[in-house]
């Protein structure tokens, strides 16, 4: 998340804790917890930056159900796991624009950034993979065949989902079951739900604060699966369990599990 959205999300987590819905009896074990970009440790020179193998390893260590990760293509069409177009925010290398350098160059300069194949080989069938597509298959033609090849041994919906903030990014993967395709809303919840229904994708994710009871009921009535984020307080997780949410995405997954993180 950008700084302003992270600030607003933190504020929402604090405000929504006051809601009586947070104190309803709920089965927290029913929630499938997804670590957003892994159980990462923020800050410069972090031992476990977001979207890296150390951050994902921490999810295995603590038995977190799934991980969300972002995929971009290098200049030569190799899918790598990184959120931003360039590498300045995390690794102080703004000169490295992923779409304009080869994978060999990226691997040499920043070996911390994993290839998607590294992630699948290490965590496939151990952690559920929520793979967010940051680019369009229409503009980046290698995206569809590369992902299809790498995901061959995994079961769509059971082992992984494909996500995007742009529903059309998922249209190149219509060979997958609809339930494996998830449209993600930021503040445009109504529009994303409209597109989700129009395209027939099987799942929707959005802000826990903006996805209303009416929309949740509408989605459930049409057989859609639902995820909410970013849930960063146990009280909010309780609320989402009471609302029958399928997946909870969190930047602070260890906190939701009641694990003190001293890293």
C-alpha positions, -999 to 999 in steps of 0.1 A, spaced: 0 0 0 11 36 -5 17 57 26 -17 74 25 -37 42 20 -17 26 48 -25 55 71 -62 53 63 -62 16 67 -46 18 101 -71 45 111 -100 22 99 -86 -7 120 -87 15 151 -121 30 144 -139 -3 135 -127 -19 167 -153 1 184 -181 -16 165 -203 -40 184 -199 -64 154 -163 -69 166 -176 -86 197 -200 -111 181 -193 -147 187 -173 -160 158 -153 -190 148 -118 -175 140 -106 -210 129 -129 -206 98 -109 -177 85 -82 -184 60 -54 -159 68 -34 -145 39 -1 -127 46 -1 -96 23 34 -97 6 44 -123 32 51 -119 69 75 -92 61 96 -69 83 94 -33 72 123 -9 71 156 -4 53 181 -33 55 152 -56 66 161 -93 70 128 -101 55 115 -75 30 81 -78 15 77 -103 -14 109 -121 -7 116 -157 3 125 -148 39 91 -131 43 74 -161 29 95 -185 50 81 -168 81 46 -178 69 57 -214 68 73 -212 102 41 -198 118 16 -220 98 -1 -191 80 -26 -204 55 -16 -183 24 6 -156 10 -2 -127 -14 25 -119 -39 28 -95 -68 41 -105 -103 58 -84 -129 77 -93 -161 113 -84 -168 122 -71 -202 128 -107 -215 94 -119 -202 104 -136 -169 79 -133 -141 94 -120 -109 79 -113 -75 79 -75 -68 52 -50 -62 66 -17 -76 76 -11 -112 111 -1 -101 133 -11 -71 138 22 -53 114 19 -24 126 -15 -11 161 -17 -23 172 19 -30 178 11 -66 154 33 -85 176 29 -116 164 -7 -119 130 -7 -137 119 -43 -139 102 -40 -173 133 -26 -189 160 -49 -176 167 -86 -182 162 -112 -156 199 -120 -156 206 -83 -148 180 -82 -120 192 -115 -105 228 -102 -105 219 -68 -90 191 -78 -66 191 -115 -59 166 -109 -31 138 -105 -58 126 -141 -65 115 -155 -98 79 -168 -96 93 -203 -103 114 -200 -70 82 -193 -50 62 -221 -66 90 -246 -61 94 -236 -25 59 -231 -13 35 -247 -38 10 -269 -20 24 -258 13 11 -222 13 -19 -210 -7 -6 -186 -34 -26 -155 -40 -8 -142 -71 -16 -106 -80 -10 -96 -116 4 -61 -119 5 -60 -157 -19 -68 -186 -16 -99 -207 -27 -78 -236 5 -56 -234 28 -82 -220 22 -113 -242 45 -137 -223 25 -133 -191 -2 -158 -199 20 -186 -213 46 -182 -186 22 -183 -157 2 -212 -173 35 -232 -176 47 -225 -141 14 -233 -125 8 -266 -143 14 -288 -113 -9 -268 -90 -47 -269 -88 -64 -236 -95 -87 -225 -67 -73 -252 -44 -36 -242 -45 -37 -207 -59 -58 -178 -71 -50 -151 -96 -59 -115 -84 -59 -81 -100 -70 -46 -94 -79 -45 -131 -105 -73 -139 -94 -74 -175 -59 -85 -165 -76 -119 -156 -94 -123 -189 -63 -139 -204 -68 -168 -180 -103 -178 -188 -91 -214 -192 -90 -215 -154 -122 -221 -133 -140 -188 -125 -135 -195 -88 -98 -191 -92 -101 -155 -105 -104 -127 -80 -111 -90 -87 -97 -66 -61 -113 -33 -51 -96 -4 -34 -121 25 -30 -140 15 -62 -159 -14 -46 -192 -8 -65 -174 -7 -99 -153 -38 -92 -184 -58 -81 -202 -47 -113 -172 -58 -135 -170 -91 -115 -206 -99 -123 -202 -89 -159 -171 -110 -165 -182 -140 -144 -151 -141 -122 -157 -161 -91 -143 -140 -62 -140 -105 -50 -117 -89 -24 -120 -54 -10 -115 -32 21 -131 -46 52 -143 -11 59 -159 -6 25 -174 -40 17 -208 -35 32 -232 -61 45 -255 -55 15 -227 -62 -10 -215 -92 10 -250 -106 9 -253 -99 -28 -220 -116 -36 -229 -147 -15 -263 -150 -31 -245 -153 -65 -220 -178 -53 -190 -155 -51 -161 -161 -26 -150 -130 -7 -118 -117 8 -112 -86 29 -81 -66 38 -61 -52 52 -72 -66 86 -45 -58 111 -63 -62 145 -77 -94 161 -110 -76 168 -115 -69 131 -106 -105 123 -134 -115 146 -158 -92 128 -149 -107 95 -153 -142 107 -188 -133 120 -196 -119 86 -187 -152 69 -157 -138 49 -136 -165 32 -102 -149 33 -86 -122 54 -56 -104 40 -33 -88 65 0 -68 67 3 -80 103 -5 -117 101 15 -127 132 -5 -102 153 -37 -118 142 -23 -152 152 -14 -138 187 23 -142 180 46 -115 194 70 -105 166 103 -92 181 122 -91 148 
